[in-house]
C-alpha cells in the first residue's frame, strides 16, 4: 500500500510539474515583456548605454535587481521597475533572462581590436573569453557605451555595488578603460 501511495504521489507531482512549469514560464514571459521596451526584443537593446540581459549570468542579474530594489545601485528607471517585482520573484526573473540566448552579433560587425594588456586583470573573474561565470557578468559583446559608462561609474565612485571594481577601475586611465571597452564590445 505504501508503495502504491508513493508511486501515485510521485506521479501526481510529476503531472503537476509538467502542467505548472509552462504556465509559470508563460506568466513570467508576459510580465517581462515590459523589459523589452529598453532591453529589446530578442535581446538586442534599444540604446547604447542599456546592457544586454538575455543570456547574462543569473547570479549577476539577481544581484543587480536586488541592488536596484534596495537602492545599492542607483538608476531611477530600474529602481521603479524592480519595485513592481516581488522580492521572491527576483530569482525567477533572473533565471528567465539567463535562460535566453545571448543575441548574435550583427552581420558585418568589425573584428575585435588587439587585446589590450590591461584586460588581463579582468579574466580571473569574467573568465578567459569574458563570457562570465558566477558571480561575474558576461562582458563579451556588451555595448561599448555601456561598458565605458560602467567602468567610469566604478572609477568615479558613482557605482558602488561591487567592492572590487572601483579599485580596478581607478588604477586604469580613461584611455585604458576605453581600449578595454572597445575590445570587449567587439567580441
C-alpha positions as CSV (number, residue, x, y, z in Angstrom):
1,X,0.0,0.0,0.0
2,X,2.8,2.4,0.9
3,X,4.5,1.6,-2.4
4,X,1.3,2.4,-4.3
5,X,0.8,5.7,-2.3
6,X,4.3,6.7,-3.0
7,X,4.0,5.9,-6.7
8,X,0.7,7.7,-7.0
9,X,2.1,10.7,-5.1
10,X,5.2,10.9,-7.3
11,X,3.0,10.6,-10.4
12,X,0.7,13.4,-9.3
13,X,3.7,15.7,-8.5
14,X,5.2,14.9,-12.0
15,X,1.9,15.7,-13.7
16,X,1.6,19.0,-11.8
17,X,5.2,19.9,-12.6
18,X,4.6,19.3,-16.3
19,X,1.4,21.4,-16.3
20,X,2.6,24.1,-13.9
21,X,6.1,24.8,-15.2
22,X,4.9,26.0,-18.6
23,X,2.2,28.1,-17.0
24,X,4.7,29.8,-14.7
25,X,7.1,30.3,-17.6
26,X,4.3,31.9,-19.7
27,X,3.3,34.1,-16.7
28,X,6.9,35.4,-16.2
29,X,7.3,35.8,-20.0
30,X,4.2,38.0,-20.1
31,X,5.3,40.0,-17.1
32,X,8.8,40.5,-18.6
33,X,7.6,41.9,-21.9
34,X,7.8,45.4,-20.4
35,X,11.6,44.9,-20.1
36,X,11.8,44.6,-23.9
37,X,11.0,48.3,-24.2
38,X,14.6,49.1,-23.2
39,X,16.4,45.8,-23.2
40,X,15.0,44.9,-26.7
41,X,13.2,42.2,-28.5
42,X,15.4,39.1,-28.9
43,X,17.9,40.6,-26.5
44,X,19.0,43.5,-28.8
45,X,18.9,46.7,-26.7
46,X,17.3,49.9,-27.8
47,X,20.0,52.2,-26.6
48,X,23.8,52.3,-26.4
49,X,24.0,52.5,-22.6
50,X,21.5,49.8,-22.0
51,X,23.0,46.4,-21.2
52,X,22.2,43.1,-22.8
53,X,20.4,40.9,-20.3
54,X,19.5,37.9,-22.5
55,X,21.9,35.1,-21.6
56,X,23.6,37.1,-18.9
57,X,24.7,35.3,-15.7
58,X,21.7,34.6,-13.5
59,X,23.6,35.3,-10.2
60,X,24.7,38.7,-11.6
61,X,21.2,39.6,-12.8
62,X,19.8,38.7,-9.4
63,X,22.3,40.9,-7.6
64,X,21.6,43.8,-9.9
65,X,17.9,43.5,-9.4
66,X,18.3,43.2,-5.7
67,X,20.6,46.3,-5.6
68,X,18.2,48.4,-7.7
69,X,15.4,47.4,-5.3
70,X,17.5,48.1,-2.2
71,X,19.0,51.4,-3.5
72,X,22.5,49.9,-3.5
73,X,22.6,50.6,-7.3
74,X,21.2,53.9,-8.5
75,X,19.0,54.1,-11.6
76,X,15.6,55.8,-11.2
77,X,14.1,53.8,-14.1
78,X,15.3,50.4,-13.0
79,X,14.5,51.2,-9.3
80,X,10.9,51.9,-10.2
81,X,10.7,48.8,-12.5
82,X,12.1,46.5,-9.8
83,X,9.8,47.8,-7.1
84,X,6.9,46.2,-9.0
85,X,8.5,42.7,-8.8
86,X,8.0,40.8,-5.6
87,X,11.3,40.0,-3.7
88,X,10.7,36.3,-4.0
89,X,10.3,36.6,-7.8
90,X,13.7,38.3,-8.4
91,X,15.4,34.9,-8.9
92,X,12.7,33.8,-11.3
93,X,13.2,36.9,-13.4
94,X,17.0,36.4,-13.3
95,X,16.6,32.8,-14.4
96,X,14.2,33.8,-17.1
97,X,16.6,36.1,-18.8
98,X,19.7,34.0,-18.1
99,X,18.0,31.1,-19.9
100,X,17.6,33.2,-23.1
101,X,20.2,33.0,-25.8
102,X,22.8,35.8,-26.0
103,X,22.0,37.8,-29.1
104,X,24.1,37.2,-32.2
105,X,26.4,39.9,-33.4
106,X,25.2,42.0,-36.3
107,X,26.3,40.8,-39.7
108,X,29.4,42.7,-40.9
109,X,30.4,43.7,-37.3
110,X,34.0,44.8,-37.1
111,X,36.6,42.4,-35.8
112,X,37.9,42.8,-32.3
113,X,40.9,45.1,-32.0
114,X,44.1,43.6,-30.5
115,X,43.6,42.6,-26.9
116,X,44.9,45.4,-24.6
117,X,47.3,44.2,-22.0
118,X,45.3,45.7,-19.2
119,X,42.3,43.5,-19.9
120,X,44.2,40.5,-18.4
121,X,43.2,41.7,-14.9
122,X,39.5,41.0,-15.9
123,X,40.0,37.4,-16.8
124,X,40.1,35.8,-13.3
125,X,36.5,36.8,-12.6
126,X,34.9,37.3,-16.0
127,X,36.6,34.1,-17.4
128,X,39.2,33.8,-20.2
129,X,36.7,34.5,-23.0
130,X,34.8,37.2,-21.0
131,X,31.6,35.2,-21.1
132,X,31.3,35.4,-17.3
133,X,30.5,33.0,-14.6
134,X,29.2,33.2,-11.0
135,X,29.3,35.8,-9.8
136,X,30.8,37.9,-12.5
137,X,28.8,39.0,-15.6
138,X,29.5,38.4,-19.2
139,X,31.4,41.3,-20.7
140,X,32.0,39.9,-24.3
141,X,29.6,41.6,-26.7
142,X,28.1,44.2,-24.3
143,X,27.8,47.7,-25.9
144,X,30.9,49.9,-26.0
145,X,29.0,52.9,-24.5
146,X,27.6,50.7,-21.7
147,X,31.0,49.3,-20.8
148,X,32.7,52.8,-20.8
149,X,29.9,54.2,-18.6
150,X,30.0,51.3,-16.2
151,X,33.8,51.4,-15.8
152,X,33.7,55.2,-15.4
153,X,31.0,54.8,-12.8
154,X,33.2,52.5,-10.8
155,X,36.3,54.6,-11.2
156,X,34.5,57.8,-10.0
157,X,32.6,56.1,-7.1
158,X,29.3,56.7,-8.8
159,X,28.6,52.9,-8.9
160,X,29.4,51.3,-5.5
161,X,27.5,48.0,-5.5
162,X,30.7,46.0,-6.1
163,X,33.6,46.2,-3.6
164,X,36.4,45.1,-6.1
165,X,35.6,47.0,-9.3
166,X,36.3,50.6,-8.0
167,X,39.9,49.7,-7.2
168,X,40.5,48.0,-10.5
169,X,38.9,50.9,-12.5
170,X,40.7,53.7,-10.5
171,X,44.0,52.0,-11.3
172,X,43.3,52.4,-15.1
173,X,43.5,55.6,-17.1
174,X,40.4,56.7,-19.1
175,X,42.3,55.7,-22.3
176,X,43.0,52.2,-20.9
177,X,39.3,51.8,-19.9
178,X,38.3,52.9,-23.4
179,X,40.6,50.3,-25.0
180,X,39.2,47.6,-22.8
181,X,35.6,48.6,-23.7
182,X,36.3,48.7,-27.4
183,X,37.9,45.2,-27.2
184,X,35.1,43.6,-25.1
185,X,32.3,45.2,-27.2
186,X,33.8,43.7,-30.4
187,X,34.0,40.1,-29.0
